[in-house]
């Protein structure tokens, strides 16, 4: 591959798959900085592959990213187990838990979302977390999951079952995992926002979609309800377009997205999906 072809190939893969890879890494790690770092490393490794070596870029990136995250989870667990100093243990807790947040200065859901996610993930061993998220959230077959984590397929099924039991015992506040069709719609929505692709965004929004945004109490912004795909799409690109990282979450059993700018959470979008279209977007924004 020539020097001209390699950057072009890498750039194409980056545009097509970056949002998916960051989302996958975030669900595994529960940390946006770690997720973006893992995605960067996965794409760097893709750029070093030879022509024809990778048949399915998305599948390849899924495996590589998952392994990177699994290594990080195991390393983090080992660091926690070796931390005998109470100060070190305290530092292992996310900032959202360690430092109280004034709801006037931050969006109301910021601390709650990050803390709930952290507590949920901490209940699972690294292998359990990777197996559960790859299979139950991203729909990766157990055979591929087994290859990723280096365990037999039967063992992976047991790890997933054990993880589900722990999750049920945790009584997750954000409800069940969204159906597969919801995931496909949210992936298209994220990709369209990340690329500033108005046409693709309009394709995933219902023509009669409505959107409403709640800003912090001292914000000078007063946003009326937006109605119609064109108006909602324009607002989405203005607030959550290029430069913003969106990752999937769920809120009260509904599909939702967390919005980060420069690795700081500044917005939460709760979606209502019907069929293959988004019919409403409810946003809470720190602005």
Secondary structure, 3 states (H helix, E strand, C coil): CCHHHHHHHHHHHHHHHHHHHHHHHHHHHCCHHHHHHHHHHHHHHHHCCCCCCCCCHHHHHHHHHHHHHHHHHHHHHHHHHHCCCHHHHHHCCCHHHHCCCCCCCCCCHHHHHHHHHHHHHHCCCHHHHHHHHHHHHCCCCHHHHHHHHCCCHHHHHHHHHHHHHHHHHHCCCCCCCCCHHHHHHHHHHHHHHHHCCHHHHHHHEEEEEEEEEEECCCCCCCCCCEECHHHHHHHHHHHHCCCCEEEEEEECCEEEEEEEECCEEEEEEEEEEECCEEEEEEEEECC
